[in-house]
Amino acid sequence: MAEQFDVVIIGAGAAGMMAAIEAGKRGRRVVVLDHAKAPGEKIRISGGGRCNFTNIHAGPKNFLSANPHFCKSALARYTPWDFIGMVDRHGIAWHEKTLGQLFCDDSAKDIIRMLLTEMKDVRAVLRLGAQIQSVEKTLSGFRVVAADGSIDCSSLVIASGGKSIPKMGATGFAYKIAEQFGLPLIETRPALVPLTLDPAQLESLSALAGVAVDAEARSGKTAFEEALLITHRGLSGPAILQISSYWREGGDIRLGLLPRVDIAALLKAARRENGRQALQTALAEHLPKRLAQFFTETAGLNNRPLADLSDKAIDAFCLGIKDWVITPAGSEGYRTAEVTLGGVDTRALDSRSMQARDVPGLYFIGECVDVTGWLGGYNFQWAWASGFSTGQAA
């Protein structure tokens, strides 16, 4: 005989636990299944172990989707301040870092403990190490067949995430279930991921590995102004992770270093004060020394005194710093991607409840849906909001 629950949630991550809490508050009998040994593993490692749990600026403009309007309903119904209220009720200290990003003062484990406590309070059951073998439609709902038995339910919530960070157990399970029930998918790809360079580019930049600098990264009409990090594999740092969601293979990215600094004006001022000073020396007062050397040597001007350079020559030189064009070879892939772009097509889902339009009782939430946030707490806010919306309906 199969066990009976009102709601089965597959995935004990941010979205799944939130959905369990809200469904449980409505008196629904809820069980959360996950194949992992511990819940909320992505929460645990996020934000350097302090969990960037939301962003106070989160809104539809901060998300990518084939249907950019889809996320509006959920984000409006459950805001960053709603989640902050839960955090405050549990006495978890937090701080704003930059750009509206909120982090725990102590540990990401505080957020996991909070969610587990909330689940316990509404008698939601958590089962870890659950090996799910199949999902079937029944006359009254669904049957989830696991290695240790079957569960019947009227509502089935898929919150198993995307493909990012497979070493933590990420799989394409959600997409298989979507396809099983006839829901279309938007092509998936790694997002918020470092970009790689071809061997020739890597060799030319080898001396710069480990250098970080403020930069504006642009792809097409989209730009992000944050830190850039040059690595032994290519480009990383927040500016690159952000633009990676918009970049496509074969395309360029354009980097403007020190976007809030008029380097040309500073070099001209330095020339007036001491024309005998080398261009590289003057530039190194504003850029990391190795970057200054790279740009001056690339331009063949590393030992040139400033007095030898006209205004026009300085402007032309600085253009290479303010519009540095690089063509990435690819990305580091799902191995290091923070999230998955694409997923279950939102046209097949109801934006208020996340329920499949043609399969009553079946819901998809969190990362597996074609809603992908920027870096900085936005994807957690989507998890909380989509989980809340489903928990109100399932």
C-alpha positions as CSV (number, residue, x, y, z in Angstrom):
1,M,0.0,0.0,0.0
2,A,1.3,3.5,-0.9
3,E,1.6,6.1,1.8
4,Q,-0.8,9.0,1.5
5,F,0.2,12.7,1.6
6,D,-1.6,15.8,0.3
7,V,1.6,17.3,-1.2
8,V,4.9,15.6,-2.3
9,I,7.8,18.0,-2.9
10,I,10.8,16.7,-4.7
11,G,13.8,18.8,-3.7
12,A,14.9,20.0,-0.3
13,G,16.5,23.2,-1.5
14,A,15.4,26.8,-1.0
15,A,12.2,26.7,-3.1
16,G,11.2,23.2,-2.0
17,M,11.5,24.0,1.7
18,M,9.6,27.3,1.3
19,A,6.8,25.5,-0.5
20,A,6.6,22.9,2.3
21,I,6.3,25.6,4.9
22,E,3.5,27.5,3.2
23,A,1.6,24.3,2.3
24,G,2.0,23.1,5.8
25,K,0.6,26.3,7.2
26,R,-2.6,25.6,5.3
27,G,-2.9,22.3,7.1
28,R,-1.7,20.2,4.1
29,R,0.1,17.0,4.9
30,V,3.5,17.5,3.2
31,V,6.5,15.4,2.6
32,V,9.8,16.6,1.1
33,L,12.0,14.1,-0.7
34,D,15.6,14.6,-1.7
35,H,18.4,12.2,-2.8
36,A,21.0,14.2,-0.9
37,K,22.3,13.5,2.6
38,A,21.5,17.0,3.8
39,P,19.0,19.7,2.9
40,G,19.8,23.1,1.4
41,E,23.2,22.3,0.2
42,K,23.3,25.3,-2.2
43,I,22.2,27.5,0.6
44,R,25.1,26.2,2.7
45,I,27.8,27.1,0.2
46,S,26.3,30.3,-1.1
47,G,27.8,33.7,-0.3
48,G,31.1,32.2,0.8
49,G,29.2,30.3,3.5
50,R,27.2,33.3,4.7
51,C,24.3,32.9,2.2
52,N,23.4,36.0,0.1
53,F,19.8,35.2,0.9
54,T,18.0,38.0,-0.9
55,N,18.5,41.4,-2.6
56,I,16.4,44.3,-1.4
57,H,16.2,45.6,-5.0
58,A,14.8,42.4,-6.5
59,G,12.3,43.0,-9.2
60,P,11.3,41.7,-12.7
61,K,14.1,43.7,-14.3
62,N,16.7,41.5,-12.5
63,F,15.6,38.3,-14.2
64,L,16.1,36.6,-17.6
65,S,13.3,34.6,-19.1
66,A,11.7,33.9,-22.5
67,N,8.7,35.6,-20.9
68,P,10.0,38.4,-18.8
69,H,6.6,39.2,-17.3
70,F,6.1,35.7,-15.8
71,C,8.0,36.4,-12.6
72,K,6.1,39.5,-11.7
73,S,3.2,37.9,-9.8
74,A,5.3,35.7,-7.5
75,L,7.9,38.5,-6.8
76,A,5.1,40.9,-5.9
77,R,3.3,38.4,-3.6
78,Y,6.5,37.5,-1.7
79,T,9.0,40.3,-1.4
80,P,12.5,40.5,0.0
81,W,11.0,42.2,3.1
82,D,8.8,39.2,3.6
83,F,11.8,36.9,3.8
84,I,13.7,39.4,6.0
85,G,10.7,39.3,8.4
86,M,11.2,35.5,8.8
87,V,14.9,35.9,9.2
88,D,14.4,38.6,11.9
89,R,11.8,36.4,13.7
90,H,14.4,33.7,14.1
91,G,17.0,36.2,15.5
92,I,19.4,35.7,12.6
93,A,21.8,38.7,12.3
94,W,22.4,40.0,8.8
95,H,24.0,42.9,6.9
96,E,23.9,44.5,3.5
97,K,27.1,44.2,1.7
98,T,26.9,46.0,-1.6
99,L,24.2,46.7,-4.3
100,G,21.4,45.5,-2.0
101,Q,22.9,42.1,-1.3
102,L,22.0,40.7,2.2
103,F,24.2,38.2,4.0
104,C,24.0,36.4,7.3
105,D,26.5,37.8,9.8
106,D,27.4,34.3,11.0
107,S,26.6,31.3,8.7
108,A,24.4,30.1,5.9
109,K,23.5,27.2,8.2
110,D,21.4,29.7,10.1
111,I,19.1,30.0,7.1
112,I,18.9,26.2,6.7
113,R,18.1,25.7,10.4
114,M,15.4,28.4,10.2
115,L,13.7,26.7,7.3
116,L,13.9,23.3,9.0
117,T,12.4,24.8,12.1
118,E,9.5,26.3,10.1
119,M,8.9,23.0,8.4
120,K,8.9,21.2,11.7
121,D,6.4,23.7,13.1
122,V,3.9,22.8,10.4
123,R,4.6,19.1,10.6
124,A,6.2,18.9,7.1
125,V,8.1,15.6,6.8
126,L,11.6,15.6,5.4
127,R,13.1,12.4,3.9
128,L,16.7,12.5,2.7
129,G,18.5,9.9,0.7
130,A,15.3,9.2,-1.2
131,Q,16.0,7.5,-4.5
132,I,13.0,8.2,-6.8
133,Q,12.5,5.6,-9.5
134,S,9.4,7.0,-11.2
135,V,6.5,9.4,-11.1
136,E,3.1,8.3,-12.4
137,K,-0.3,10.0,-12.9
138,T,-3.2,8.5,-11.1
139,L,-6.9,9.1,-11.0
140,S,-6.7,11.2,-7.9
141,G,-3.3,12.8,-8.5
142,F,0.2,11.3,-8.6
143,R,2.2,8.4,-7.3
144,V,5.9,8.8,-6.6
145,V,7.7,5.5,-6.5
146,A,10.9,5.5,-4.5
147,A,13.4,2.7,-3.7
148,D,11.8,2.2,-0.2
149,G,8.1,2.5,-1.2
150,S,5.5,4.6,-3.0
151,I,3.6,7.8,-2.0
152,D,0.3,8.9,-3.4
153,C,-0.6,12.6,-3.4
154,S,-3.0,15.1,-4.9
155,S,-0.3,17.7,-5.6
156,L,3.3,17.1,-6.8
157,V,5.8,19.9,-6.6
158,I,9.1,19.6,-8.6
159,A,11.8,21.7,-6.9
160,S,14.9,19.7,-7.8
161,G,16.8,22.6,-9.3
162,G,18.8,22.8,-12.5
163,K,22.0,21.3,-13.8
164,S,24.5,23.7,-12.0
165,I,27.2,22.2,-9.7
166,P,26.6,18.5,-10.5
167,K,29.2,17.5,-7.8
168,M,26.5,18.6,-5.3
169,G,24.0,16.2,-6.9
170,A,22.4,18.4,-9.5
171,T,20.7,16.5,-12.3
172,G,18.2,17.1,-15.1
173,F,15.4,15.4,-13.1
174,A,13.0,18.3,-13.3
175,Y,13.3,18.5,-17.1
176,K,12.7,14.8,-17.4
177,I,9.5,15.1,-15.4
178,A,8.4,18.1,-17.5
179,E,9.0,16.2,-20.7
180,Q,7.1,13.2,-19.3
181,F,4.0,15.3,-18.8
182,G,4.4,17.2,-22.1
183,L,5.7,20.5,-20.9
184,P,8.0,22.3,-23.3
185,L,11.5,23.3,-22.3
186,I,13.6,26.4,-23.0
187,E,17.2,25.3,-23.9
188,T,19.3,25.2,-20.8
189,R,22.9,26.6,-20.5
190,P,25.2,27.5,-17.6
191,A,24.7,31.0,-16.2
192,L,26.6,33.1,-13.7
193,V,29.7,31.2,-14.7
194,P,33.4,32.1,-15.4
195,L,34.4,32.4,-19.0
196,T,37.3,30.6,-20.6
197,L,39.8,31.8,-23.2
198,D,41.6,29.9,-26.0
199,P,45.3,28.9,-25.5
200,A,46.7,31.9,-27.4
201,Q,44.7,34.4,-25.3
202,L,45.6,32.6,-22.1
203,E,49.3,32.8,-23.0
204,S,49.1,36.5,-23.7
205,L,47.4,37.1,-20.3
206,S,49.3,34.5,-18.3
207,A,51.2,37.2,-16.3
208,L,47.9,38.7,-15.2
209,A,46.4,35.6,-13.4
210,G,45.1,36.7,-10.1
211,V,44.8,40.4,-11.0
212,A,41.5,42.0,-10.0
213,V,40.1,45.4,-11.0
214,D,36.8,47.3,-11.2
215,A,35.3,47.0,-14.6
216,E,32.2,47.4,-16.7
217,A,31.6,44.2,-18.7
218,R,29.3,44.6,-21.8
219,S,27.6,42.2,-24.1
220,G,25.4,43.8,-26.7
221,K,23.3,46.4,-24.9
222,T,23.7,44.8,-21.5
223,A,26.4,46.0,-19.1
224,F,27.4,45.3,-15.5
225,E,29.8,47.3,-13.4
226,E,31.5,45.2,-10.7
227,A,34.9,43.5,-10.1
228,L,36.8,41.6,-12.8
229,L,39.2,38.8,-12.0
230,I,41.7,37.4,-14.5
231,T,42.4,33.7,-13.8
232,H,44.6,31.0,-15.2
233,R,41.6,29.7,-17.1
234,G,40.1,33.0,-18.3
235,L,37.9,35.6,-16.8
236,S,35.9,35.6,-13.6
237,G,34.7,37.9,-10.9
238,P,31.2,39.4,-10.4
239,A,31.2,41.5,-13.6
240,I,32.0,38.4,-15.7
241,L,29.5,36.1,-13.9
242,Q,26.8,38.7,-14.5
243,I,27.6,39.2,-18.2
244,S,28.0,35.4,-18.8
245,S,24.2,35.0,-18.7
246,Y,23.9,37.3,-21.7
247,W,27.0,36.3,-23.7
248,R,26.7,33.7,-26.4
249,E,29.4,31.5,-28.0
250,G,31.3,33.4,-30.8
251,G,30.4,36.8,-29.4
252,D,32.7,39.4,-27.9
253,I,32.6,41.0,-24.5
254,R,33.9,44.5,-24.0
255,L,35.6,45.5,-20.8
256,G,35.9,49.0,-19.6
257,L,38.4,49.1,-16.8
258,L,37.9,51.6,-13.9
259,P,34.6,52.8,-15.4
260,R,34.3,55.7,-13.0
261,V,37.8,57.0,-13.6
262,D,38.9,59.3,-16.5
263,I,42.3,57.7,-17.0
264,A,43.2,59.8,-20.0
265,A,42.6,63.0,-18.0
266,L,44.8,61.7,-15.2
267,L,47.6,60.8,-17.6
268,K,47.5,64.2,-19.1
269,A,47.6,65.8,-15.7
270,A,50.6,63.6,-14.8
271,R,52.3,64.7,-18.0
272,R,51.9,68.4,-17.1
273,E,53.4,67.7,-13.6
274,N,56.3,65.5,-14.8
275,G,56.7,64.8,-18.5
276,R,59.7,62.6,-17.9
277,Q,57.7,60.1,-16.0
278,A,57.2,56.8,-17.9
279,L,53.6,56.1,-19.1
280,Q,53.7,52.7,-17.3
281,T,54.7,54.3,-14.0
282,A,51.9,56.9,-14.3
283,L,49.3,54.3,-15.3
284,A,50.4,52.0,-12.4
285,E,49.2,54.7,-9.9
286,H,45.6,53.8,-11.0
287,L,45.7,50.3,-12.4
288,P,47.3,47.2,-10.8
289,K,51.0,47.2,-11.8
290,R,50.8,44.1,-13.9
291,L,47.8,45.5,-15.9
292,A,49.7,48.7,-16.4
293,Q,52.6,46.8,-17.8
294,F,50.4,44.7,-20.0
295,F,48.7,47.6,-21.7
296,T,51.8,49.7,-22.2
297,E,53.8,46.7,-23.5
298,T,50.9,45.7,-25.8
299,A,50.9,49.2,-27.2
300,G,54.7,49.3,-27.4
301,L,54.8,52.3,-25.1
302,N,56.1,50.8,-21.8
303,N,59.2,52.9,-21.6
304,R,57.9,56.0,-23.3
305,P,57.9,59.2,-21.2
306,L,54.6,61.0,-21.0
307,A,56.1,64.1,-22.7
308,D,56.5,62.1,-25.9
309,L,52.7,61.4,-26.1
310,S,50.2,63.9,-27.5
311,D,46.7,64.2,-26.2
312,K,45.5,62.2,-29.2
313,A,48.1,59.5,-28.5
314,I,47.0,59.3,-24.9
315,D,43.3,59.1,-25.9
316,A,44.0,56.3,-28.4
317,F,46.0,54.4,-25.8
318,C,43.2,54.7,-23.2
319,L,40.7,53.5,-25.6
320,G,42.2,50.0,-25.3
321,I,41.7,50.2,-21.5
322,K,38.2,51.5,-21.7
323,D,37.0,49.3,-24.5
324,W,39.1,46.1,-24.2
325,V,37.5,43.6,-26.6
326,I,37.8,39.9,-25.8
327,T,36.2,36.9,-27.5
328,P,35.8,34.1,-24.9
329,A,36.3,30.5,-26.1
330,G,33.5,29.2,-23.8
331,S,32.5,29.0,-20.2
332,E,33.5,26.7,-17.4
333,G,30.2,25.0,-17.7
334,Y,27.8,23.6,-15.2
335,R,30.7,22.5,-13.0
336,T,31.1,26.0,-11.6
337,A,27.9,27.7,-12.9
338,E,25.9,29.2,-10.0
339,V,22.6,28.6,-11.8
340,T,21.0,27.2,-14.9
341,L,19.6,29.5,-17.6
342,G,16.4,28.3,-19.4
343,G,14.3,25.3,-18.1
344,V,10.6,24.6,-17.9
345,D,8.9,27.0,-20.4
346,T,6.8,29.5,-18.4
347,R,4.1,29.5,-21.0
348,A,3.1,26.1,-19.7
349,L,2.8,27.3,-16.1
350,D,0.3,29.5,-14.3
351,S,2.2,32.6,-13.0
352,R,0.3,32.8,-9.8
353,S,0.6,29.2,-8.6
354,M,3.4,27.7,-10.8
355,Q,0.9,24.9,-11.7
356,A,1.2,23.2,-15.1
357,R,-1.7,24.5,-17.1
358,D,-2.5,21.2,-18.7
359,V,-1.6,18.9,-15.7
360,P,-3.6,19.9,-12.6
361,G,-1.7,19.3,-9.4
362,L,1.7,19.4,-11.0
363,Y,4.0,22.4,-10.0
364,F,7.5,23.5,-11.0
365,I,9.4,26.0,-8.9
366,G,12.8,27.5,-8.4
367,E,15.8,27.1,-10.6
368,C,14.2,24.4,-12.9
369,V,11.8,27.1,-14.3
370,D,12.9,29.5,-17.1
371,V,13.5,32.4,-14.7
372,T,17.1,33.2,-13.9
373,G,18.2,36.0,-11.7
374,W,21.3,38.2,-11.6
375,L,24.1,37.5,-9.2
376,G,23.5,38.9,-5.8
377,G,20.7,37.2,-4.0
378,Y,18.1,37.4,-6.8
379,N,17.9,33.7,-7.4
380,F,17.2,33.0,-3.8
381,Q,14.5,35.6,-3.9
382,W,12.9,33.7,-6.9
383,A,13.2,30.5,-4.9
384,W,11.4,32.0,-1.9
385,A,8.8,33.7,-4.1
386,S,8.0,30.8,-6.4
387,G,8.0,28.4,-3.4
388,F,5.6,30.7,-1.5
389,S,3.2,30.9,-4.5
390,T,3.0,27.1,-4.9
391,G,2.7,26.6,-1.1
392,Q,-0.4,28.8,-1.2
393,A,-2.0,26.7,-3.9
394,A,-0.8,23.0,-3.7
